Amino acid sequence: MVFASLQTLAAGFLSQYFLAGFITGPQSFPQPLASQDEQKYVDACRKGDENARNILIEHNLRLVAHVARKYSISNTDSDDLISIGTIGLIKAVASYDPTKGIRLATYAARCIENEILMHLRSSKKFQNEVSLNEPLGTDKEGNEIALIDILGSEDEDVEEKVDLKQRIKKLYRLIKCVLEG
């Protein structure tokens, strides 16, 4: 539930600020805050001021775009990474402790980068997976054809066989790891 609300907040900030900045250039992002202003808003944010929190987030969106750019491969990818990075920025503003002696931007950059890296690691796990029930196209009558329809097997348990083979491969990897390690 917290993650969903963070995503909603991130989407709101992106729709207001990033898209305009993406189209018209970097001048559309709010400028970073001066040290005194940042300190004032951090203090207010720690006291529960929602407006101060929003100002801190808005004025650090440029940082999100900068960090996300390091990891983006395509335009679509960069939009996703900026969304994920904005979640990292929101978490950074919520958990920032000025008594540690680091600036908010330094702390936020690390949080943004960590959030993006966690996303990239989790999406990498599913990169090579193919669903047997995913539609591949349509036949002459307009019916959807799935991979499971094309595989044509005498056995009805194609999914079970594929699952069993994957488990066996994983078991072999684990055995090999234990024997080598």
Summary of the structure (lengths in Angstrom):
residues: 181
radius of gyration: 23.2
end to end distance: 40.0
largest distance: 73.4
contacts: 461
relative contact order: 0.08
helix: 72%
strand: 4%
